Amino acid sequence: MSTTSNPEEFYNKLREQLYETASWPAEYLYKFIIKSDNKKLAILEGIFNNMGAVINTTESKKGNYTSVSVNLLMRNPDAVIEKYQEVAEKVEGVISL
């Protein structure tokens, strides 16, 4: 997911796609890549804390990066996008897929 060129346009397009592909509320799978850092991982996990999220992490072969999958029930596409924005704001260098 690249939001560098025009984040507002990107999120509007994502919102439309989410409304077209699912009936809400629905399960949503977030995928992120971060540099392996316990502090960054704790921040990322904290964003989804107390929401009933299932969080799985996998380190890269060399241990430099960690992929994080977050699966949880979201009420609507706007809620999905709010979480993407919160992660981008709070976790430095995160890559959202």
C-alpha positions as CSV (number, residue, x, y, z in Angstrom):
1,M,0.0,0.0,0.0
2,S,1.6,3.2,-1.0
3,T,0.1,6.4,0.3
4,T,3.0,8.7,-0.5
5,S,1.6,10.4,-3.7
6,N,-1.9,11.3,-2.5
7,P,-3.1,9.7,0.8
8,E,-6.6,11.1,0.6
9,E,-7.2,9.8,-2.9
10,F,-5.7,6.4,-1.9
11,Y,-8.0,6.1,1.1
12,N,-11.0,7.1,-0.8
13,K,-10.3,4.4,-3.4
14,L,-9.7,1.9,-0.7
15,R,-13.0,2.8,1.0
16,E,-14.9,2.3,-2.2
17,Q,-13.3,-1.1,-2.8
18,L,-14.0,-2.2,0.8
19,Y,-17.7,-1.3,0.5
20,E,-17.9,-3.2,-2.8
21,T,-16.2,-6.4,-1.6
22,A,-17.7,-7.1,1.8
23,S,-20.9,-6.6,3.8
24,W,-20.1,-4.9,7.1
25,P,-19.3,-5.6,9.8
26,A,-16.6,-8.0,8.4
27,E,-13.4,-9.6,9.3
28,Y,-10.4,-7.7,8.0
29,L,-6.8,-8.7,7.7
30,Y,-4.2,-6.0,8.1
31,K,-0.6,-6.7,7.0
32,F,2.4,-4.6,8.0
33,I,6.2,-4.8,7.8
34,I,8.3,-3.1,10.4
35,K,12.0,-3.1,11.2
36,S,12.5,-5.6,13.9
37,D,12.2,-3.5,17.1
38,N,10.3,-4.5,20.2
39,K,9.2,-0.9,20.8
40,K,7.7,-0.6,17.4
41,L,6.0,-3.9,17.7
42,A,4.6,-3.0,21.1
43,I,3.2,0.3,19.6
44,L,1.6,-1.6,16.7
45,E,0.1,-4.3,18.9
46,G,-1.2,-1.5,21.3
47,I,-3.1,0.1,18.5
48,F,-5.2,-3.1,18.2
49,N,-5.3,-3.9,21.9
50,N,-8.7,-4.8,23.5
51,M,-10.3,-5.2,20.1
52,G,-10.3,-9.0,19.9
53,A,-7.5,-9.0,17.3
54,V,-5.5,-12.0,16.4
55,I,-2.0,-10.9,15.8
56,N,0.7,-13.0,14.2
57,T,4.3,-12.0,13.7
58,T,7.1,-13.5,11.6
59,E,10.7,-12.3,11.5
60,S,12.6,-12.2,8.2
61,K,15.5,-14.7,7.7
62,K,18.1,-12.3,8.9
63,G,15.9,-10.9,11.6
64,N,16.0,-7.3,10.3
65,Y,12.3,-7.1,9.6
66,T,9.1,-8.4,11.1
67,S,5.8,-9.0,9.3
68,V,2.7,-8.4,11.4
69,S,-0.7,-9.8,10.5
70,V,-3.7,-8.5,12.4
71,N,-7.1,-10.1,11.9
72,L,-10.2,-8.7,13.5
73,L,-13.8,-7.8,13.1
74,M,-14.2,-4.2,11.8
75,R,-17.6,-2.3,11.8
76,N,-17.1,-0.6,8.4
77,P,-14.5,0.6,5.9
78,D,-14.1,3.9,7.7
79,A,-13.0,2.1,10.8
80,V,-10.5,0.1,8.7
81,I,-9.0,3.2,7.3
82,E,-8.8,4.9,10.7
83,K,-6.6,2.1,11.9
84,Y,-4.3,2.3,8.9
85,Q,-4.0,6.1,9.5
86,E,-3.3,5.5,13.2
87,V,-0.6,3.0,12.5
88,A,1.0,5.3,9.9
89,E,1.0,8.1,12.4
90,K,2.4,6.2,15.4
91,V,4.8,3.6,14.0
92,E,7.8,5.1,12.2
93,G,8.8,3.5,9.0
94,V,5.9,1.0,8.8
95,I,5.0,-0.5,5.5
96,S,1.3,-1.2,5.1
97,L,0.3,-3.9,2.6
